[in-house]
Amino acid sequence: MSSVLCFALFLLLGSAASYQDWREKKIRNRLIVSGLAACAAVLGFFFLNSLLGHRHLRLWNLGEYYLPWRYYPKVLVHLLLSFAAAFGLWRLSIWPAGDAKLFTLLSLLIVIVDPNVPGFPAVLFLLLLINIFVPAGMVFAVETVVKMAAKLAGLRGFDWPTWRKAKLEMIGIRFRELWPYRFEYLVLAVNLFALFFGMQAAQMRFFRGIGEPLRSLGAFLFVFVCWKGLVGVLRNKTVGAAALAGLVVWLASGAFFWRWDVAGRLWSTMKMAFNFGVLLSLGSVVFEWFIEWESLRDLRADQLQLGVVLSNKTWTLISAEKELAGKLGRRCVDGLTEEDASALKTWMAGREAAGYTVYQTIPFAFWIFFGTLLTLSGRVNVVSSLAPAYLRAREFVFAGVARWLS
């Protein structure tokens, strides 16, 4: 009976947050606090049952069905991992604070509804993130393809030879600009290779219970999310020299003491790095070009309010204005604060707003709710479902690359 009530609470909170985010473009703290209070009450009820049950006591129906003591430390571990993931995504400007709070709440509620959900407690947070981001990414990708296909009709009669010539000239200019930094990019490649080699070794040592391609996708998700913070470290020459020396010593020791298949490990790491390079390139093209371009809207002074997200270019231009020095706070993925919006309204009064743009944000609470519901009800992850197609596509790509190299 309690599981049915908890599931009803899960549906109520997820639906309410999704509607609130869609309607108001924010998730109110009142909803999150109410959900956490309900979770605390349910966990208290479970704990009382365990306390009575383990002492073979009964109080009405209390103590008849109870959970083992090991359940409660596992809940704490899962909650800490989920909170760390949500906090990291917020700090990296992937999620606004409301989405991070909702993920933490629903990830706690899911193990209250079903204490035997797969992956609990060590990797459940990762399964939830995959079940949230992969379906959302697939829908956004299909939407992007449809929009791009709709624009193809307007490209008839386009001067492709001139466009191709201009693009080739631009590539040549970019290559000449990047050539002085070739050693930095070589250091980046070495460090990235060493990073993936270490991650593969860690996966084989500590995450053997997680099969492919879930392990690789989890590693890709971690590096992709942390890429902007990692790239500065990965370009460091001292780090590159240390990584190269450590890699050589590691491989030599493995071959001598543990009889590693060094060539096989190097090839596996190269494939992993190649897969990540393809993912990073596609992500840059899709997220930094088309999706950003599609989400830009002209800024109007009457639009300035709490939560509005200025585009990168607009924030750079506005924050450089002397009149706004000290009046704008730190830029945050949650958008403008009320103080920022008020200061910008005053500054923009009587000014031309041409060239200033904002992002049309996408309410993401539904996808968080959908991903957790999928994990809870389906008891599978979408990666396992898509694994056969993914592996076939990967082998096809590598076979084509091998034929091209030969």
Contacts in CASP RR format, 6 or more apart in sequence:
PFRMAT RR
TARGET T0000
AUTHOR 0000-0000-0000
METHOD contacts of the structure
MODEL  1
MSSVLCFALFLLLGSAASYQDWREKKIRNRLIVSGLAACAAVLGFFFLNS
LLGHRHLRLWNLGEYYLPWRYYPKVLVHLLLSFAAAFGLWRLSIWPAGDA
KLFTLLSLLIVIVDPNVPGFPAVLFLLLLINIFVPAGMVFAVETVVKMAA
KLAGLRGFDWPTWRKAKLEMIGIRFRELWPYRFEYLVLAVNLFALFFGMQ
AAQMRFFRGIGEPLRSLGAFLFVFVCWKGLVGVLRNKTVGAAALAGLVVW
LASGAFFWRWDVAGRLWSTMKMAFNFGVLLSLGSVVFEWFIEWESLRDLR
ADQLQLGVVLSNKTWTLISAEKELAGKLGRRCVDGLTEEDASALKTWMAG
REAAGYTVYQTIPFAFWIFFGTLLTLSGRVNVVSSLAPAYLRAREFVFAG
VARWLS
2 42 0 8 1.000
2 45 0 8 1.000
2 46 0 8 1.000
3 113 0 8 1.000
3 114 0 8 1.000
6 42 0 8 1.000
6 109 0 8 1.000
6 112 0 8 1.000
6 113 0 8 1.000
7 113 0 8 1.000
7 376 0 8 1.000
9 35 0 8 1.000
9 38 0 8 1.000
9 42 0 8 1.000
9 109 0 8 1.000
10 106 0 8 1.000
10 109 0 8 1.000
10 110 0 8 1.000
10 113 0 8 1.000
10 372 0 8 1.000
10 373 0 8 1.000
10 376 0 8 1.000
11 373 0 8 1.000
13 31 0 8 1.000
13 34 0 8 1.000
13 35 0 8 1.000
13 38 0 8 1.000
13 105 0 8 1.000
13 106 0 8 1.000
13 109 0 8 1.000
14 102 0 8 1.000
14 106 0 8 1.000
14 365 0 8 1.000
14 369 0 8 1.000
15 369 0 8 1.000
16 31 0 8 1.000
17 27 0 8 1.000
17 31 0 8 1.000
17 102 0 8 1.000
17 365 0 8 1.000
17 368 0 8 1.000
17 369 0 8 1.000
18 363 0 8 1.000
18 365 0 8 1.000
18 366 0 8 1.000
18 369 0 8 1.000
20 26 0 8 1.000
20 27 0 8 1.000
20 28 0 8 1.000
20 31 0 8 1.000
20 365 0 8 1.000
21 27 0 8 1.000
21 99 0 8 1.000
21 363 0 8 1.000
21 364 0 8 1.000
21 365 0 8 1.000
21 366 0 8 1.000
22 363 0 8 1.000
22 365 0 8 1.000
22 366 0 8 1.000
25 307 0 8 1.000
25 361 0 8 1.000
25 363 0 8 1.000
26 96 0 8 1.000
26 98 0 8 1.000
26 307 0 8 1.000
27 98 0 8 1.000
27 99 0 8 1.000
27 101 0 8 1.000
27 102 0 8 1.000
27 365 0 8 1.000
29 101 0 8 1.000
32 98 0 8 1.000
32 101 0 8 1.000
32 102 0 8 1.000
32 105 0 8 1.000
35 105 0 8 1.000
35 109 0 8 1.000
36 105 0 8 1.000
36 108 0 8 1.000
39 105 0 8 1.000
39 108 0 8 1.000
39 109 0 8 1.000
39 112 0 8 1.000
42 112 0 8 1.000
43 72 0 8 1.000
43 75 0 8 1.000
43 112 0 8 1.000
46 66 0 8 1.000
46 67 0 8 1.000
46 71 0 8 1.000
46 112 0 8 1.000
47 72 0 8 1.000
48 62 0 8 1.000
48 63 0 8 1.000
49 62 0 8 1.000
49 63 0 8 1.000
49 64 0 8 1.000
49 65 0 8 1.000
49 66 0 8 1.000
49 67 0 8 1.000
50 63 0 8 1.000
50 66 0 8 1.000
50 67 0 8 1.000
50 68 0 8 1.000
50 69 0 8 1.000
50 71 0 8 1.000
50 72 0 8 1.000
52 58 0 8 1.000
52 59 0 8 1.000
52 62 0 8 1.000
52 63 0 8 1.000
52 66 0 8 1.000
53 63 0 8 1.000
53 64 0 8 1.000
53 66 0 8 1.000
54 66 0 8 1.000
54 69 0 8 1.000
57 63 0 8 1.000
58 64 0 8 1.000
67 115 0 8 1.000
71 115 0 8 1.000
74 111 0 8 1.000
74 120 0 8 1.000
74 121 0 8 1.000
75 108 0 8 1.000
75 111 0 8 1.000
75 112 0 8 1.000
75 121 0 8 1.000
77 121 0 8 1.000
77 122 0 8 1.000
78 107 0 8 1.000
78 108 0 8 1.000
78 111 0 8 1.000
78 120 0 8 1.000
78 121 0 8 1.000
78 124 0 8 1.000
78 125 0 8 1.000
79 104 0 8 1.000
79 107 0 8 1.000
79 108 0 8 1.000
81 121 0 8 1.000
81 122 0 8 1.000
81 124 0 8 1.000
81 125 0 8 1.000
82 103 0 8 1.000
82 104 0 8 1.000
82 107 0 8 1.000
82 108 0 8 1.000
82 124 0 8 1.000
82 125 0 8 1.000
82 128 0 8 1.000
83 104 0 8 1.000
85 103 0 8 1.000
85 125 0 8 1.000
85 126 0 8 1.000
85 129 0 8 1.000
86 95 0 8 1.000
86 99 0 8 1.000
86 100 0 8 1.000
86 101 0 8 1.000
86 103 0 8 1.000
86 104 0 8 1.000
87 100 0 8 1.000
88 94 0 8 1.000
88 100 0 8 1.000
88 225 0 8 1.000
89 95 0 8 1.000
89 99 0 8 1.000
89 100 0 8 1.000
89 103 0 8 1.000
89 225 0 8 1.000
90 96 0 8 1.000
90 97 0 8 1.000
90 99 0 8 1.000
90 100 0 8 1.000
90 333 0 8 1.000
92 225 0 8 1.000
92 226 0 8 1.000
92 228 0 8 1.000
93 332 0 8 1.000
93 333 0 8 1.000
94 225 0 8 1.000
94 333 0 8 1.000
95 103 0 8 1.000
95 333 0 8 1.000
95 364 0 8 1.000
96 333 0 8 1.000
96 334 0 8 1.000
96 335 0 8 1.000
97 334 0 8 1.000
98 334 0 8 1.000
98 365 0 8 1.000
99 364 0 8 1.000
99 365 0 8 1.000
99 368 0 8 1.000
102 365 0 8 1.000
102 368 0 8 1.000
102 369 0 8 1.000
103 128 0 8 1.000
103 132 0 8 1.000
103 368 0 8 1.000
106 368 0 8 1.000
106 369 0 8 1.000
106 372 0 8 1.000
107 124 0 8 1.000
107 125 0 8 1.000
107 128 0 8 1.000
107 372 0 8 1.000
109 372 0 8 1.000
110 117 0 8 1.000
110 124 0 8 1.000
110 128 0 8 1.000
110 372 0 8 1.000
110 375 0 8 1.000
110 376 0 8 1.000
111 117 0 8 1.000
111 120 0 8 1.000
111 121 0 8 1.000
111 124 0 8 1.000
113 376 0 8 1.000
114 376 0 8 1.000
117 124 0 8 1.000
117 375 0 8 1.000
117 376 0 8 1.000
117 379 0 8 1.000
118 124 0 8 1.000
118 127 0 8 1.000
118 379 0 8 1.000
118 380 0 8 1.000
119 127 0 8 1.000
123 207 0 8 1.000
123 210 0 8 1.000
124 375 0 8 1.000
126 218 0 8 1.000
126 221 0 8 1.000
127 375 0 8 1.000
127 381 0 8 1.000
128 371 0 8 1.000
128 372 0 8 1.000
128 375 0 8 1.000
129 221 0 8 1.000
130 214 0 8 1.000
130 217 0 8 1.000
130 218 0 8 1.000
130 221 0 8 1.000
130 381 0 8 1.000
130 382 0 8 1.000
130 383 0 8 1.000
131 371 0 8 1.000
131 372 0 8 1.000
131 374 0 8 1.000
131 375 0 8 1.000
131 381 0 8 1.000
131 382 0 8 1.000
132 367 0 8 1.000
132 368 0 8 1.000
132 370 0 8 1.000
132 371 0 8 1.000
132 372 0 8 1.000
133 221 0 8 1.000
133 367 0 8 1.000
134 382 0 8 1.000
134 383 0 8 1.000
134 386 0 8 1.000
135 367 0 8 1.000
135 370 0 8 1.000
135 371 0 8 1.000
135 374 0 8 1.000
135 382 0 8 1.000
136 364 0 8 1.000
136 367 0 8 1.000
140 291 0 8 1.000
141 286 0 8 1.000
144 286 0 8 1.000
144 290 0 8 1.000
144 291 0 8 1.000
144 294 0 8 1.000
147 290 0 8 1.000
147 294 0 8 1.000
148 290 0 8 1.000
178 185 0 8 1.000
183 237 0 8 1.000
184 235 0 8 1.000
184 237 0 8 1.000
187 234 0 8 1.000
187 235 0 8 1.000
187 236 0 8 1.000
187 237 0 8 1.000
187 239 0 8 1.000
187 240 0 8 1.000
188 231 0 8 1.000
188 234 0 8 1.000
188 235 0 8 1.000
190 240 0 8 1.000
190 243 0 8 1.000
190 244 0 8 1.000
191 233 0 8 1.000
191 234 0 8 1.000
191 235 0 8 1.000
191 236 0 8 1.000
191 239 0 8 1.000
191 240 0 8 1.000
191 243 0 8 1.000
192 234 0 8 1.000
192 273 0 8 1.000
192 276 0 8 1.000
193 247 0 8 1.000
193 269 0 8 1.000
193 270 0 8 1.000
193 273 0 8 1.000
194 240 0 8 1.000
194 243 0 8 1.000
194 244 0 8 1.000
194 246 0 8 1.000
194 247 0 8 1.000
195 223 0 8 1.000
195 230 0 8 1.000
195 234 0 8 1.000
195 243 0 8 1.000
196 219 0 8 1.000
196 269 0 8 1.000
196 272 0 8 1.000
196 273 0 8 1.000
196 276 0 8 1.000
197 247 0 8 1.000
197 250 0 8 1.000
197 265 0 8 1.000
197 266 0 8 1.000
197 269 0 8 1.000
199 219 0 8 1.000
199 272 0 8 1.000
200 265 0 8 1.000
200 268 0 8 1.000
200 269 0 8 1.000
200 272 0 8 1.000
203 210 0 8 1.000
203 215 0 8 1.000
203 219 0 8 1.000
207 215 0 8 1.000
212 387 0 8 1.000
212 391 0 8 1.000
213 383 0 8 1.000
213 387 0 8 1.000
213 390 0 8 1.000
213 391 0 8 1.000
213 394 0 8 1.000
214 381 0 8 1.000
214 383 0 8 1.000
214 384 0 8 1.000
214 387 0 8 1.000
216 272 0 8 1.000
216 275 0 8 1.000
217 383 0 8 1.000
219 272 0 8 1.000
220 275 0 8 1.000
220 276 0 8 1.000
220 279 0 8 1.000
223 230 0 8 1.000
223 276 0 8 1.000
224 276 0 8 1.000
224 279 0 8 1.000
224 280 0 8 1.000
224 283 0 8 1.000
227 280 0 8 1.000
233 239 0 8 1.000
251 260 0 8 1.000
251 262 0 8 1.000
251 265 0 8 1.000
251 266 0 8 1.000
254 260 0 8 1.000
254 262 0 8 1.000
255 262 0 8 1.000
271 398 0 8 1.000
274 401 0 8 1.000
275 394 0 8 1.000
278 397 0 8 1.000
292 311 0 8 1.000
292 359 0 8 1.000
295 359 0 8 1.000
295 360 0 8 1.000
295 361 0 8 1.000
295 362 0 8 1.000
296 311 0 8 1.000
296 357 0 8 1.000
296 358 0 8 1.000
296 359 0 8 1.000
296 360 0 8 1.000
297 357 0 8 1.000
297 358 0 8 1.000
297 359 0 8 1.000
297 360 0 8 1.000
298 353 0 8 1.000
298 355 0 8 1.000
298 356 0 8 1.000
298 357 0 8 1.000
298 358 0 8 1.000
299 310 0 8 1.000
299 314 0 8 1.000
299 353 0 8 1.000
299 355 0 8 1.000
299 356 0 8 1.000
299 357 0 8 1.000
299 358 0 8 1.000
300 353 0 8 1.000
301 345 0 8 1.000
301 348 0 8 1.000
301 349 0 8 1.000
301 353 0 8 1.000
303 358 0 8 1.000
304 336 0 8 1.000
304 341 0 8 1.000
304 344 0 8 1.000
304 345 0 8 1.000
304 348 0 8 1.000
305 336 0 8 1.000
305 338 0 8 1.000
305 341 0 8 1.000
306 335 0 8 1.000
306 336 0 8 1.000
306 337 0 8 1.000
306 338 0 8 1.000
306 341 0 8 1.000
307 334 0 8 1.000
307 335 0 8 1.000
307 336 0 8 1.000
307 337 0 8 1.000
307 341 0 8 1.000
308 335 0 8 1.000
308 336 0 8 1.000
308 341 0 8 1.000
308 358 0 8 1.000
309 333 0 8 1.000
309 335 0 8 1.000
309 336 0 8 1.000
309 358 0 8 1.000
309 359 0 8 1.000
309 361 0 8 1.000
310 318 0 8 1.000
310 331 0 8 1.000
310 335 0 8 1.000
310 336 0 8 1.000
310 356 0 8 1.000
310 357 0 8 1.000
310 358 0 8 1.000
310 359 0 8 1.000
311 357 0 8 1.000
311 358 0 8 1.000
311 359 0 8 1.000
313 357 0 8 1.000
314 355 0 8 1.000
314 356 0 8 1.000
314 357 0 8 1.000
314 358 0 8 1.000
315 331 0 8 1.000
317 356 0 8 1.000
318 324 0 8 1.000
318 328 0 8 1.000
318 344 0 8 1.000
318 347 0 8 1.000
318 356 0 8 1.000
319 328 0 8 1.000
319 331 0 8 1.000
321 347 0 8 1.000
323 347 0 8 1.000
324 343 0 8 1.000
324 344 0 8 1.000
324 347 0 8 1.000
327 339 0 8 1.000
327 340 0 8 1.000
327 343 0 8 1.000
327 347 0 8 1.000
328 340 0 8 1.000
328 343 0 8 1.000
328 344 0 8 1.000
329 337 0 8 1.000
329 339 0 8 1.000
329 340 0 8 1.000
336 344 0 8 1.000
374 382 0 8 1.000
375 381 0 8 1.000
383 390 0 8 1.000
END
